[in-house]
């Protein structure tokens, strides 16, 4: 079955960096588009970044120029490099992929930006 396992979250000071990882299994990773979403307390889940199977990327306006999504098909892993973090980036970050019939989510990894 499809499994998505996020890691790399933590507590970081404003201006700092983190790299999130999502290890995928149970499907043909190289053929799948992958996304990162986040959900802050009291807010709706929002799309942060996507990467297609052809390595095309797209970002939310709020993270453009600061975050970078990438993938390693040999490792079945998608990454989110986050730089210049600020408190508004504090959220639970989820990895996501979709098939024709449904979406799949990981359990999430917490990112907290605070001094």
Secondary structure by P-SEA (a helix, b strand, c coil): cbbbbbcbbbbbcccbbbbbbbbbccccccccccbbbbbccccccccccccccccbbbbcccccccbbbbbcccccbbbbbbcccccccccccccccccccccccccbbbbbbcc
